[in-house]
Amino acid sequence: MQFSQVVGLKDVKKHLIQMVSEKRIPHAQLFLSQAGAGGLPIALAFAQYLVCEQKSDTDSCGKCSSCIKSQKLIHPDIHMTYPVIKKDSRPPISADYIKEWRTQIMSNPYTTEYEWLQSISKDIKMGNITREEASQIINTLYLKSFEGGYKIQIVWMAENLGEVGNTLLKIFEEPPEKTIIILIAENLEAILPTVVSRTQIVKINALSDEDITENLISQFQASHELAQEYAYIANGNYRKAQQLIENELESFGEDLKEWMIFCMRGPSSDLLKWTENKHDKSREYLKKFFEYTINIFRESLASKYTDNVLAPHVSKSEIPVVQALKKYISHDNLYHLIPLIEDTAYHIERNANAKIALLNLSIQMRQILK
């Protein structure tokens, strides 16, 4: 992938190119990206630029053998790690899913973790980066470079490292010569402080509406008016803008609508039935549902205190939900609701009983909203 194929991020591109030209490349970097802003695409473009045989002052050439292999995700000196799930009894590693990974990322480098896990598992289980994967990273990086240049290790969604990150501390501090390690994450708090302290952070902010609009027009031949509308709704998230224009955005609206009805005025038996139905969903689904709920709550509050009839960043199908919720959402109850939802998501992600956690959350939400 070339820098020219990455949406926006002009300052980040300039910073990375300058590091290369000045030969001051940190051996361990953390690309801290807003969701959908392009953490993985910019890392792939940077890796290709590093190995390019005929790079210019602005981009890789895209034509040399190294660039061609990089674009196909088969360059022997660019190694990828990403969250995976178990195939059999042994602990999984990224190499088990290399074919699926190449297909997914070459199709769309702006793919989300949820979409990636959905592509390799019907159950959409929680992804993981195992201790065996960490050992694989260490062993690989201590081998000689195949083509005599940089060895590059990219770790996508590094939040999944968890405590395993401690295994990699030594190689973060003292990597082999000409070794570059790039961690990509969206949540800094989910990464061990010991890992963060050994990396140089590169912040990747949300994309501008202008950059998203321009790319929707060029990539999808959208009208300027429609591209502007979707860019505004996407709020800096290019993947969300893509989903909107392709009509592929997974809607949690009906689930949220039912949940709120049962929480606020439905009988307890209906609320219990709702939690029984939803606890069978995958943990990854519930995680995304909670993120969606928090976003809708925030937009409902914003809509409540603005002159605009519509909420700032929601699609047309979500407007009725926002309009209904803003009667009940206030600064005071949102102050309690958001931490409550985030805590429930945290515990479910760590294998708490989803049915009990959902029911407990629903009962507390009913008390707060009433």
Summary of the structure (lengths in Angstrom):
residues: 370
radius of gyration: 22.1
end to end distance: 51.8
largest distance: 68.3
contacts: 1161
relative contact order: 0.11
helix: 58%
strand: 8%
